[in-house]
């Protein structure tokens, strides 16, 4: 059995109403003045958290709002604002975008490295400020992962920073924070989390420990996503999605994702398609490309999705892909690149860009060349 390293916060709190506990955790780390990194839709839901911080005598400094998938320019704006304040901690509350920015601010505020110097794996040398994160979507798993993603506008490509120093000190997953998330965002983030679990299970570096998280995440998300999309007040479904997303996040450190995410990055980088939508659209086509490399693994994914086992692994795997496509349709997610107004002539450039995401492509069970990437985009068109 290959060695594996599990990177996760020293404290993970899960459950309805746990969000205000972040004040106690920050206070225990000696924080007196924390930077709050969040977004416009989230702020009205934070009254209990803000009251708890006040009671703990922690002053809150609000960062510039992260209301879109973050670019390097937006990150630098937040970082610059943070450096003008005398903060001694960082609190990230929001979707993956806000949390990723919070993680990078906590790591880079001392100015010893620039973000351009740390894109890649293991290049970030330290993080000096305490960092606590609370997700408000059931999607990215950023609150427990060692990853942070920014859009590099110059290259029109999303780039990742991967480092143990980006793992927060604590993560608090409160499903009640996700209740107000609108249906389209619930769908996109949920399908992103589902893709995390699927790609971690069907992965060149898959491991039995991570398999446990991945399969349970698949079960929880596939059974509850449509429910939460149709009724955002379904607390049972919201809790199941939050837990499934957490499991997906725990997969990212030791195993990470693969070709679906690599091919999704150019869609977000050049055409600003929501990350979860890009993943959901490409997922069936990448899975079919990969089937031959591990039919048994893909059959197990299908069973976790709730599909009855067929007479063959390939047949069962195909039924799973059909299930995923139907789930995506049921959630109102676009099914083709043409629906998203992506010009067909952009496919060669997207294929070239996707091949730059080697940190993810190396995890894919089947080697994928530029021509293969172009073929997958064509199949998705």
C-alpha positions in Angstrom: 0.0 0.0 0.0 1.4 3.4 -1.0 2.1 5.9 1.7 -0.4 8.8 2.0 -0.3 12.1 3.9 -3.6 13.5 5.2 -3.7 17.3 5.5 -6.6 18.7 7.3 -7.4 21.3 10.0 -6.6 20.5 13.6 -10.2 21.2 14.5 -13.3 20.4 12.3 -16.7 21.4 13.7 -19.8 20.2 11.9 -23.5 20.7 12.6 -26.4 23.1 12.5 -25.7 26.3 14.4 -22.0 25.7 15.0 -20.8 28.9 13.1 -20.5 31.2 16.2 -18.0 28.9 17.7 -15.4 30.5 15.4 -15.1 33.4 17.9 -14.0 31.0 20.7 -11.5 29.3 18.4 -10.0 32.6 17.3 -9.8 33.9 20.9 -8.0 30.7 22.0 -5.4 31.6 19.4 -4.9 35.0 20.8 -6.7 36.9 18.0 -7.8 40.4 18.9 -8.4 41.9 15.4 -9.4 39.7 12.6 -9.8 40.3 8.9 -13.2 39.1 7.6 -13.1 37.9 4.0 -16.6 37.3 2.7 -19.1 38.3 0.0 -22.2 40.5 -0.4 -24.8 37.7 -0.3 -23.2 36.2 2.8 -22.9 39.2 5.1 -26.6 39.4 6.1 -26.5 35.9 7.4 -23.6 36.5 9.8 -25.3 38.3 12.6 -24.8 35.4 15.1 -21.1 35.1 14.1 -20.5 38.9 14.5 -22.3 38.9 17.8 -20.1 36.1 19.1 -17.0 37.9 17.9 -18.1 41.0 19.7 -18.7 39.0 23.0 -15.2 37.6 22.6 -13.8 41.1 22.3 -12.5 40.4 18.8 -12.6 43.4 16.5 -13.6 42.7 12.9 -12.0 44.4 9.9 -14.0 43.8 6.7 -11.9 43.1 3.6 -13.0 44.2 0.1 -15.8 41.8 -0.9 -15.1 38.7 -3.0 -18.2 38.6 -5.1 -16.8 36.6 -8.1 -14.4 33.8 -8.7 -11.2 35.6 -7.7 -8.6 37.0 -10.1 -5.0 37.9 -9.2 -6.1 41.6 -9.4 -8.9 41.1 -6.9 -6.6 39.1 -4.6 -4.0 41.8 -4.7 -6.6 44.4 -3.8 -7.7 42.4 -0.8 -4.1 41.8 0.2 -3.2 45.4 -0.1 -6.2 46.4 2.1 -5.3 43.8 4.7 -1.7 45.1 5.0 -3.0 48.6 6.0 -4.7 47.1 9.0 -3.2 45.7 12.2 -4.8 42.3 11.9 -3.6 39.3 13.8 -6.0 36.7 12.3 -8.0 35.9 9.2 -11.6 34.6 9.1 -12.9 33.4 5.8 -16.7 33.0 5.5 -18.2 32.3 2.1 -17.9 30.1 -0.9 -14.7 28.7 -2.2 -13.8 32.1 -3.8 -13.8 34.0 -0.5 -12.1 31.2 1.4 -9.4 30.8 -1.2 -8.6 34.5 -0.9 -8.7 34.4 2.9 -6.2 31.5 2.8 -3.8 33.3 0.5 -4.0 36.6 2.5 -3.2 34.8 5.7 -0.2 33.2 4.0 1.2 36.1 2.0 0.4 39.2 4.2 4.0 39.3 5.5 5.3 40.1 2.0 8.0 37.4 2.0 6.6 35.8 -1.2 4.3 37.0 -4.0 1.4 35.0 -5.2 3.1 34.5 -8.6 6.0 32.8 -6.8 3.8 30.2 -5.1 1.6 29.0 -7.9 2.3 25.2 -8.0 2.8 22.5 -5.4 4.8 23.0 -2.2 6.3 26.5 -3.0 4.6 28.4 -0.2 7.1 28.6 2.7 4.9 29.6 5.6 1.7 31.1 7.1 2.1 33.3 10.2 -1.5 34.4 10.9 -4.2 32.1 12.5 -6.8 31.1 9.9 -10.4 29.9 10.5 -12.8 29.2 7.6 -16.6 28.6 7.4 -18.1 27.5 4.1 -21.5 28.9 3.0 -21.9 26.7 0.0 -21.7 22.9 -0.2 -19.2 22.7 -3.0 -15.5 23.4 -3.0 -14.3 21.9 0.3 -11.8 24.7 0.5 -12.3 25.0 4.2 -10.4 21.7 4.8 -8.1 21.6 1.7 -4.5 22.7 1.1 -5.5 24.3 -2.2 -6.3 27.9 -3.3 -7.2 28.9 -6.9 -7.0 32.2 -8.6 -7.6 33.3 -12.2 -4.4 34.6 -13.8 -5.9 37.2 -16.2 -2.7 37.3 -18.3 -2.8 33.6 -19.2 -6.6 33.4 -19.0 -6.2 30.3 -16.9 -7.0 29.3 -13.3 -3.9 28.5 -11.3 -3.5 26.7 -8.0 -1.4 27.1 -4.9 -1.1 23.8 -3.1 0.6 23.8 0.3 0.2 22.4 3.8 0.4 26.0 5.0 -3.0 26.7 3.3 -4.8 24.2 5.5 -6.8 26.3 8.0 -6.3 26.0 11.7 -10.0 25.3 12.1 -13.0 24.7 9.8 -16.6 25.1 10.9 -19.2 23.6 8.6 -22.7 24.9 9.5 -25.3 23.6 7.1 -27.6 26.5 8.2 -25.3 28.9 6.4 -26.2 27.2 3.1 -30.0 27.6 3.3 -30.1 30.9 1.6 -28.0 29.8 -1.4 -30.1 30.1 -4.6 -30.9 27.0 -6.7 -28.4 27.6 -9.5 -25.5 28.1 -7.1 -26.7 25.1 -5.0 -26.6 23.0 -8.2 -23.2 24.2 -9.5 -21.4 23.9 -6.2 -23.0 20.5 -5.4 -21.9 19.1 -8.8 -18.4 20.5 -8.1 -18.3 18.6 -4.8 -19.6 15.5 -6.5 -16.8 15.8 -9.1 -14.2 16.1 -6.3 -15.4 12.8 -4.9 -15.6 11.0 -8.2 -12.2 12.1 -9.4 -10.6 11.3 -6.1 -11.9 7.7 -6.2 -11.0 7.2 -9.9 -7.5 8.5 -9.6 -4.0 7.2 -10.3 -3.2 8.0 -6.6 -6.4 6.6 -5.1 -6.0 5.2 -1.6 -8.3 3.2 0.6 -8.5 5.9 3.3 -9.6 8.5 0.7 -11.9 6.0 -1.0 -14.0 6.0 2.2 -14.5 9.7 2.0 -15.1 9.7 -1.7 -17.7 7.0 -1.9 -19.7 8.4 1.0 -19.5 11.8 -0.5 -20.9 10.4 -3.8 -23.7 8.7 -1.9 -24.7 11.8 0.0 -24.6 14.3 -2.8 -26.2 12.2 -5.5 -29.2 11.4 -3.2 -29.8 14.9 -1.9 -28.7 17.5 -4.5 -31.9 17.6 -6.5 -33.8 17.9 -3.2 -31.8 20.9 -2.1 -32.1 22.6 -5.5 -35.9 22.2 -5.5 -36.3 23.2 -1.9 -33.6 25.2 -0.3 -35.2 25.0 3.1 -34.8 21.2 3.2 -32.5 21.1 6.2 -31.9 17.3 5.9 -30.8 17.6 2.3 -28.7 20.7 3.1 -26.9 18.9 5.9 -26.2 15.9 3.6 -24.7 18.1 0.9 -22.6 20.0 3.5 -21.2 16.7 4.7 -20.7 15.3 1.2 -18.8 18.5 0.3 -16.7 18.2 3.4 -15.8 14.6 2.4 -14.9 15.9 -1.0 -12.6 18.6 0.5 -10.8 16.0 2.6 -10.0 14.1 -0.6 -8.3 17.1 -2.2 -5.2 17.2 -0.1 -4.0 13.6 -0.3 -5.3 12.7 -3.8 -6.8 15.8 -5.6 -8.8 15.8 -8.8 -7.9 15.0 -12.4 -8.8 15.7 -16.0 -12.3 17.0 -15.5 -11.0 19.9 -13.4 -8.0 20.4 -15.8 -10.3 20.7 -18.8 -12.7 22.9 -16.8 -10.1 25.6 -16.0 -10.0 27.1 -19.6 -13.7 27.5 -19.5 -13.5 29.5 -16.4 -10.3 31.3 -17.3 -11.3 32.5 -20.8 -15.1 32.5 -20.8 -15.9 32.9 -17.0 -18.1 29.9 -16.8 -18.9 29.0 -13.2 -16.5 26.3 -12.1 -19.2 23.8 -11.0 -21.0 24.2 -14.3 -17.8 23.6 -16.3 -17.2 20.4 -14.3 -20.7 19.1 -14.6 -20.8 19.7 -18.4 -17.4 17.9 -18.9 -17.8 15.1 -16.4 -19.7 12.6 -18.5 -17.3 13.0 -21.4 -14.1 12.6 -19.4 -15.5 9.6 -17.6 -16.3 7.8 -20.8 -12.8 8.6 -22.1 -11.4 7.1 -18.9 -13.7 4.0 -18.6 -11.2 1.6 -20.3 -8.5 2.4 -17.7 -10.4 1.2 -14.7 -13.9 -0.1 -15.5 -14.3 -1.6 -12.0 -13.6 1.7 -10.3 -16.2 3.4 -12.5 -18.7 0.7 -11.8 -18.3 1.2 -8.0 -18.9 4.9 -8.5 -22.1 4.1 -10.3 -23.3 1.9 -7.4 -22.5 4.7 -5.0 -24.6 7.0 -7.2 -27.5 4.5 -6.6 -27.4 2.7 -9.9 -28.1 -1.1 -9.9 -25.1 -3.1 -10.9 -25.3 -4.4 -14.5 -23.9 -7.6 -15.8 -20.6 -5.9 -16.7 -18.5 -3.2 -15.2 -18.6 -1.1 -18.4 -22.3 -1.4 -18.5 -22.7 -0.4 -14.9 -20.3 2.5 -15.5 -22.3 3.8 -18.4 -25.5 3.7 -16.4 -23.7 5.9 -13.8 -22.8 8.4 -16.5 -26.4 8.5 -17.7 -27.5 9.1 -14.1 -25.0 12.0 -13.7 -26.3 13.6 -16.9 -29.9 13.3 -15.8 -29.0 14.7 -12.4 -27.3 17.7 -14.0 -30.4 18.3 -16.3 -32.7 18.0 -13.3 -30.7 20.7 -11.6 -31.0 23.0 -14.6 -27.3 23.0 -15.5 -26.4 23.6 -19.2 -25.4 20.4 -21.0 -23.3 21.6 -23.9 -20.6 24.1 -24.7 -22.9 25.5 -27.5 -25.5 26.4 -24.9 -22.9 28.5 -23.1 -22.1 30.3 -26.4 -18.5 29.0 -26.5 -17.3 29.3 -30.1 -16.3 26.0 -31.6 -13.1 27.6 -33.0 -12.0 28.1 -29.4 -11.6 24.4 -28.8 -7.9 24.1 -30.0 -6.8 26.9 -27.7 -8.7 25.5 -24.8 -7.1 22.1 -25.3 -3.7 23.7 -25.3 -4.5 25.6 -22.1 -5.8 22.5 -20.4 -2.5 20.6 -21.1 -0.8 23.2 -18.9 -2.6 21.9 -15.8 -0.2 19.1 -15.3 -0.6 19.1 -11.5 -4.1 17.6 -12.1 -3.6 15.7 -15.4 -0.9 13.6 -13.8 -3.6 12.1 -11.6 -5.8 11.0 -14.4 -6.2 7.2 -14.8 -5.8 7.4 -18.5 -3.0 9.5 -20.2 -4.6 12.4 -22.0 -3.0 14.2 -24.9 -3.9 17.6 -26.4 -5.8 15.8 -29.2 -7.8 13.9 -26.6 -8.7 17.1 -24.8 -9.9 18.6 -28.0 -12.0 15.5 -28.7 -13.6 15.7 -25.2 -14.5 19.4 -25.9 -15.9 18.4 -29.2 -18.0 15.7 -27.6 -19.3 18.3 -25.1 -20.2 20.7 -27.9 
